[in-house]
Amino acid sequence: SCFGTVAVYSGGCLPSTEVACSDNNDPHEMCLIGLSTSTTYYVQVVYPAGGPCGSGLPFDIEVNTVPANDDCTAPITLVLDGTENTSNQGACNTCTQVLCSDPNTSDCYIVGAGPCTLYSLMSCGSVENNIWYDFTPTVTQDYYFLLANQVNCDDGNGVQMWIGQLPSGCGDASTYTEDFCQSTQTTADIENTVTLTAGQQYYISIDGWGGDMCDFDF
């Protein structure tokens, strides 16, 4: 793996205004919110000289639009017996379900007694680039969830699925319930039957394993 620095600037060639910077992972993934259509942005890529990627090796840069249901406050409402042909391509790590975030990493955090402490909503894995759905049943009974046909995955690790409730809302994860969480680090189907209570809103978060991006049916 290669560990360098990727930075995005606005305002012309250096020195200019830094919009975002990533120096902690490979691949580098950044979500830039609120960019202006009238502004030209510059991407700077730096690797240490002589390292495994510092000798002129090629690399790829990919730009995606952010999905409409990238944020917990704007989930897509599921229809019973319906199928979503969807993707988490371009999704951000939407830390709206927590109380603070570290701008230098892709990890979500919550406020502790002192500095922010590492936190993940999913018991089965970390959160890197999740999208959101919700479902409110009209009858208390078992409901079957199926995530299938994972294709076009960037890394081949697939996605992971979380089902639960956020009683305090998306902006506060101090109280939540987890009804299901599964992460396989493969593109195998994820399926589970969950007993849901009528009239209760349930959230479903689908996230790429280790930041993977895939197309899939849900």
Disulfide bonds with the S-S distance in Angstrom:
Cys2-Cys53 1.58
Cys31-Cys92 2.16
Cys72-Cys170 2.05
Cys95-Cys108 2.46
Cys100-Cys116 2.26
Cys124-Cys181 1.97
Cys153-Cys214 2.12
